[in-house]
Amino acid sequence: MRMDFIRENCACLLTDRITRRYFSGCDVAEGFLLLFHGKRVFFTDARYFYAAKNAVLNAECKLYTGEDCIKEELDLNAVRTLYIDYDTTTLTEYAKYKKFGAEIKDCGAALKNLRLVKNDGEIGNIARACKIIESAFYAVLPLIKKGVTEKQIKAAIENEVLKSGGEGTSFDVIVAFGENSAVPHHVTGDTALTENMPVLIDCGCKYNGYCSDLTRTAFYGKPSAKFLDVYDAVKRANEKAEREITPDMPLKQADAVAREYLKSRGYGEKFTHSLGHGVGLEIHESPYLSPKGKGVLPVGAAFTVEPGVYMDGEFGVRIEDTAVMTANGVKRLFGDGKELIIL
């Protein structure tokens, strides 16, 4: 977690909750984290102070009584350059920070690059979150029977996550029956399951703040030849990507591995989103494996591989794994198979 640009007479002010947690290990709703050359100071108000004091790592915890206490800390350390994250700073906040008297510089890109590569502890947390959500998904499968609603399955998954040691879901669980599965971000509703319906479930959970993301497509009844062909194409695209994506591959090229295969099967136009996104303390973070992706996929990055094909008004198929890039290639963090589940 090095911030090499923080030298003598420099500091970095972090206000975003996720970034504060990344550097301090402390997750409270309100606070400021100041990173200096050689030390860290965590400010929070009286509502959270004692919780933060016991949770914060490698930082001194101080009571926040107003903006003056931050300025005093900056003055005490003779700070002439203050780094902030422009991506998470409002214009009003920027105007306040200017009054501290230091030169303001942006460190947003440096923060993204730092969080892009996960350490062993982070990967362990993501892997545990993957085990929990995989277990929850398969525990719920026996409940998927005629007459059950999307919302009921969603509630069952949420309950299983908590029973299995997860902190909760990492995003709003998607359960899509029938033609609803053709909508990539379907809002789970009251649709009841009937014979010969696809079942698409997109779910994830958190463990120690770190996220997992899993999508599986099953079928209740007897699938059509068309559905089976689409499922086969998506499955092979998923496997091809996980087999052929290599360390430091350009993100655009990684996306193209699956996209070009689906084009060869006649489904290119039906793959309407990117191949994947980074996973960490946020469910969507860098890197982004997309046709417009910038940069490369480094060793240590955690990300999803989620090709999908969506036949409007009929059905959709998506298979999504959370994975880590290793020196030897993509390491999938789920242990199940990818054959079509017939319910």
MARFILUM-314223 format. One record per residue (C-alpha): chain; residue in three letters; residue number from 1; x, y, z. Coordinates in steps of 0.25 Angstrom, whole numbers, plus 5000, padded with zeros to 4 digits. Last residue first. Layout:
   kette   rest    nr     c1     c2     c3
       A    ala   NUM      X      Y      Z
...
//
This chain:
   kette   rest    nr     c1     c2     c3
       A    leu   343   4864   4887   4950
       A    ile   342   4873   4885   4938
       A    ile   341   4887   4891   4941
       A    leu   340   4895   4894   4928
       A    glu   339   4909   4889   4930
       A    lys   338   4918   4900   4936
       A    gly   337   4925   4892   4947
       A    asp   336   4926   4896   4961
       A    gly   335   4939   4900   4968
       A    phe   334   4939   4916   4968
       A    leu   333   4951   4925   4969
       A    arg   332   4956   4923   4955
       A    lys   331   4971   4925   4953
       A    val   330   4974   4932   4940
       A    gly   329   4988   4931   4935
       A    asn   328   5001   4925   4940
       A    ala   327   5006   4938   4946
       A    thr   326   4993   4939   4953
       A    met   325   4981   4947   4949
       A    val   324   4969   4945   4959
       A    ala   323   4955   4940   4956
       A    thr   322   4941   4943   4959
       A    asp   321   4932   4935   4949
       A    glu   320   4920   4938   4941
       A    ile   319   4911   4930   4932
       A    arg   318   4900   4938   4925
       A    val   317   4889   4933   4917
       A    gly   316   4876   4941   4913
       A    phe   315   4862   4937   4909
       A    glu   314   4851   4940   4899
       A    gly   313   4846   4955   4898
       A    asp   312   4860   4960   4893
       A    met   311   4870   4948   4892
       A    tyr   310   4881   4952   4901
       A    val   309   4895   4946   4900
       A    gly   308   4905   4947   4912
       A    pro   307   4920   4947   4914
       A    glu   306   4924   4948   4929
       A    val   305   4938   4947   4933
       A    thr   304   4940   4955   4946
       A    phe   303   4952   4962   4952
       A    ala   302   4963   4961   4962
       A    ala   301   4976   4967   4958
       A    gly   300   4989   4961   4964
       A    val   299   4996   4959   4951
       A    pro   298   4993   4971   4942
       A    leu   297   4982   4972   4932
       A    val   296   4985   4984   4923
       A    gly   295   4982   4998   4921
       A    lys   294   4969   5005   4915
       A    gly   293   4956   4997   4913
       A    lys   292   4948   5002   4902
       A    pro   291   4944   4988   4896
       A    ser   290   4943   4984   4910
       A    leu   289   4950   4977   4921
       A    tyr   288   4949   4988   4932
       A    pro   287   4961   4988   4943
       A    ser   286   4957   4995   4952
       A    glu   285   4945   4995   4960
       A    his   284   4931   4989   4961
       A    ile   283   4927   4981   4973
       A    glu   282   4935   4990   4982
       A    leu   281   4944   4985   4993
       A    gly   280   4950   4977   4982
       A    val   279   4945   4972   4968
       A    gly   278   4949   4978   4955
       A    his   277   4940   4977   4943
       A    gly   276   4937   4967   4932
       A    leu   275   4933   4963   4917
       A    ser   274   4927   4976   4914
       A    his   273   4912   4978   4911
       A    thr   272   4902   4975   4900
       A    phe   271   4906   4961   4895
       A    lys   270   4894   4959   4886
       A    glu   269   4901   4966   4874
       A    gly   268   4912   4956   4874
       A    tyr   267   4902   4944   4874
       A    gly   266   4905   4937   4861
       A    arg   265   4915   4926   4866
       A    ser   264   4927   4933   4861
       A    lys   263   4922   4946   4867
       A    leu   262   4922   4939   4881
       A    tyr   261   4936   4935   4878
       A    glu   260   4940   4949   4875
       A    arg   259   4934   4954   4888
       A    ala   258   4940   4944   4897
       A    val   257   4955   4947   4893
       A    ala   256   4951   4961   4889
       A    asp   255   4949   4965   4904
       A    ala   254   4963   4961   4907
       A    gln   253   4968   4969   4895
       A    lys   252   4962   4982   4900
       A    leu   251   4968   4980   4914
       A    pro   250   4982   4979   4908
       A    met   249   4988   4966   4912
       A    asp   248   4998   4968   4924
       A    pro   247   4996   4954   4929
       A    thr   246   4989   4944   4919
       A    ile   245   4974   4942   4915
       A    glu   244   4974   4929   4907
       A    arg   243   4968   4919   4917
       A    glu   242   4958   4928   4924
       A    ala   241   4954   4934   4912
       A    lys   240   4952   4921   4904
       A    glu   239   4944   4915   4916
       A    asn   238   4934   4927   4916
       A    ala   237   4933   4927   4901
       A    arg   236   4930   4912   4902
       A    lys   235   4919   4914   4912
       A    val   234   4913   4925   4905
       A    ala   233   4913   4917   4892
       A    asp   232   4907   4905   4898
       A    tyr   231   4896   4912   4905
       A    val   230   4892   4919   4892
       A    asp   229   4892   4905   4885
       A    leu   228   4884   4899   4897
       A    phe   227   4874   4911   4896
       A    lys   226   4872   4909   4882
       A    ala   225   4870   4894   4883
       A    ser   224   4859   4896   4893
       A    pro   223   4861   4894   4908
       A    lys   222   4852   4884   4915
       A    gly   221   4847   4888   4929
       A    tyr   220   4853   4898   4939
       A    phe   219   4866   4903   4932
       A    ala   218   4879   4908   4939
       A    thr   217   4887   4920   4936
       A    arg   216   4898   4924   4946
       A    thr   215   4904   4937   4950
       A    leu   214   4914   4939   4961
       A    asp   213   4921   4952   4967
       A    ser   212   4929   4953   4980
       A    cys   211   4932   4965   4989
       A    tyr   210   4942   4969   4999
       A    gly   209   4938   4976   5012
       A    asn   208   4943   4965   5022
       A    tyr   207   4934   4956   5014
       A    lys   206   4924   4961   5004
       A    cys   205   4914   4954   4995
       A    gly   204   4910   4952   4981
       A    cys   203   4898   4948   4972
       A    asp   202   4893   4948   4958
       A    ile   201   4883   4937   4956
       A    leu   200   4877   4933   4942
       A    val   199   4866   4923   4942
       A    pro   198   4861   4918   4928
       A    met   197   4846   4914   4927
       A    asn   196   4840   4901   4922
       A    glu   195   4829   4900   4932
       A    thr   194   4825   4911   4941
       A    leu   193   4833   4920   4951
       A    ala   192   4826   4932   4957
       A    thr   191   4829   4946   4953
       A    asp   190   4828   4955   4966
       A    gly   189   4840   4964   4963
       A    thr   188   4855   4964   4962
       A    val   187   4860   4976   4954
       A    his   186   4866   4971   4942
       A    his   185   4880   4976   4939
       A    pro   184   4884   4967   4927
       A    val   183   4869   4967   4922
       A    ala   182   4868   4954   4914
       A    ser   181   4866   4947   4927
       A    asn   180   4853   4954   4929
       A    glu   179   4848   4945   4917
       A    gly   178   4847   4933   4926
       A    phe   177   4851   4935   4941
       A    ala   176   4861   4946   4946
       A    val   175   4867   4946   4959
       A    ile   174   4877   4958   4961
       A    val   173   4883   4960   4975
       A    asp   172   4884   4975   4979
       A    phe   171   4899   4976   4981
       A    ser   170   4910   4971   4990
       A    thr   169   4901   4962   4998
       A    gly   168   4902   4962   5013
       A    glu   167   4914   4961   5023
       A    gly   166   4916   4946   5019
       A    gly   165   4917   4935   5029
       A    ser   164   4909   4924   5023
       A    lys   163   4896   4927   5030
       A    leu   162   4897   4942   5025
       A    val   161   4899   4937   5011
       A    glu   160   4888   4927   5012
       A    asn   159   4878   4938   5016
       A    glu   158   4881   4946   5004
       A    ile   157   4880   4934   4995
       A    ala   156   4866   4931   5001
       A    ala   155   4861   4945   4999
       A    lys   154   4865   4945   4984
       A    ile   153   4858   4932   4982
       A    gln   152   4845   4938   4988
       A    lys   151   4847   4950   4980
       A    glu   150   4847   4942   4967
       A    thr   149   4835   4935   4971
       A    val   148   4832   4920   4974
       A    gly   147   4820   4914   4966
       A    lys   146   4828   4902   4960
       A    lys   145   4841   4899   4967
       A    ile   144   4854   4906   4970
       A    leu   143   4855   4903   4985
       A    pro   142   4865   4891   4982
       A    leu   141   4874   4901   4976
       A    val   140   4875   4910   4989
       A    ala   139   4887   4902   4995
       A    tyr   138   4894   4903   4982
       A    phe   137   4894   4918   4981
       A    ala   136   4898   4919   4996
       A    ser   135   4910   4910   4995
       A    glu   134   4915   4918   4983
       A    ile   133   4912   4931   4990
       A    ile   132   4921   4927   5002
       A    lys   131   4932   4920   4994
       A    cys   130   4933   4933   4986
       A    ala   129   4934   4942   4998
       A    arg   128   4945   4933   5003
       A    ala   127   4952   4935   4990
       A    ile   126   4951   4950   4991
       A    asn   125   4956   4950   5005
       A    gly   124   4968   4942   5002
       A    ile   123   4971   4951   4990
       A    glu   122   4971   4963   4999
       A    gly   121   4980   4956   5009
       A    asp   120   4990   4951   4997
       A    asn   119   4991   4965   4992
       A    lys   118   4982   4971   4981
       A    val   117   4987   4979   4969
       A    leu   116   4977   4989   4964
       A    arg   115   4976   4996   4978
       A    leu   114   4989   5003   4975
       A    asn   113   4986   5007   4961
       A    lys   112   4972   5013   4965
       A    leu   111   4979   5021   4976
       A    ala   110   4990   5026   4967
       A    ala   109   4979   5031   4957
       A    gly   108   4971   5038   4967
       A    cys   107   4984   5046   4973
       A    asp   106   4980   5060   4969
       A    lys   105   4988   5072   4974
       A    ile   104   4985   5083   4983
       A    glu   103   4995   5093   4987
       A    ala   102   4994   5096   5002
       A    gly   101   4987   5108   5009
       A    phe   100   4976   5100   5016
       A    lys    99   4966   5109   5009
       A    lys    98   4968   5101   4996
       A    tyr    97   4962   5089   5004
       A    lys    96   4949   5096   5006
       A    ala    95   4948   5100   4991
       A    tyr    94   4950   5085   4988
       A    glu    93   4939   5081   4997
       A    thr    92   4929   5090   4990
       A    leu    91   4934   5085   4976
       A    thr    90   4932   5071   4980
       A    thr    89   4943   5061   4983
       A    thr    88   4942   5046   4979
       A    asp    87   4948   5046   4966
       A    tyr    86   4957   5058   4969
       A    asp    85   4964   5049   4979
       A    ile    84   4972   5058   4988
       A    tyr    83   4987   5061   4989
       A    leu    82   4992   5073   4998
       A    thr    81   5005   5079   4995
       A    arg    80   5011   5090   5005
       A    val    79   5010   5082   5018
       A    ala    78   5018   5087   5029
       A    asn    77   5014   5075   5038
       A    leu    76   5008   5083   5049
       A    asp    75   5001   5092   5038
       A    leu    74   4994   5080   5032
       A    glu    73   4990   5075   5046
       A    glu    72   4985   5089   5049
       A    lys    71   4977   5089   5036
       A    ile    70   4970   5076   5039
       A    cys    69   4966   5081   5053
       A    asp    68   4961   5094   5047
       A    glu    67   4951   5086   5038
       A    gly    66   4943   5082   5050
       A    thr    65   4943   5075   5063
       A    tyr    64   4948   5061   5058
       A    leu    63   4954   5053   5069
       A    lys    62   4967   5046   5066
       A    cys    61   4971   5032   5063
       A    glu    60   4986   5030   5060
       A    ala    59   4988   5020   5049
       A    asn    58   4994   5007   5046
       A    leu    57   4981   5000   5047
       A    val    56   4968   5006   5051
       A    ala    55   4958   4997   5058
       A    asn    54   4958   5000   5073
       A    lys    53   4960   5015   5071
       A    ala    52   4949   5015   5060
       A    ala    51   4938   5009   5069
       A    tyr    50   4942   5019   5080
       A    phe    49   4941   5031   5070
       A    tyr    48   4929   5027   5062
       A    arg    47   4918   5036   5068
       A    ala    46   4929   5046   5074
       A    asp    45   4934   5050   5060
       A    thr    44   4945   5043   5052
       A    phe    43   4959   5047   5048
       A    phe    42   4969   5036   5045
       A    val    41   4984   5041   5045
       A    arg    40   4995   5033   5037
       A    lys    39   5010   5033   5038
       A    gly    38   5023   5033   5031
       A    his    37   5021   5043   5020
       A    phe    36   5007   5047   5023
       A    leu    35   4994   5040   5020
       A    leu    34   4982   5047   5025
       A    leu    33   4969   5039   5027
       A    phe    32   4956   5047   5029
       A    gly    31   4943   5041   5035
       A    glu    30   4928   5038   5034
       A    ala    29   4921   5025   5031
       A    val    28   4931   5016   5038
       A    asp    27   4940   5005   5032
       A    cys    26   4954   5004   5038
       A    gly    25   4964   4995   5032
       A    ser    24   4972   5008   5030
       A    phe    23   4977   5009   5016
       A    tyr    22   4966   5001   5009
       A    arg    21   4955   5006   5019
       A    arg    20   4958   5020   5015
       A    thr    19   4958   5017   5001
       A    ile    18   4944   5011   5002
       A    arg    17   4938   5022   5011
       A    asp    16   4943   5033   5001
       A    thr    15   4950   5045   5009
       A    leu    14   4964   5042   5007
       A    leu    13   4974   5054   5009
       A    cys    12   4988   5051   5004
       A    ala    11   5000   5059   5010
       A    cys    10   5013   5065   5006
       A    asn     9   5024   5073   5013
       A    glu     8   5033   5062   5012
       A    arg     7   5029   5051   5002
       A    ile     6   5015   5045   4998
       A    phe     5   5018   5042   4983
       A    asp     4   5022   5028   4987
       A    met     3   5008   5024   4993
       A    arg     2   5011   5010   4996
       A    met     1   5000   5000   5000
//
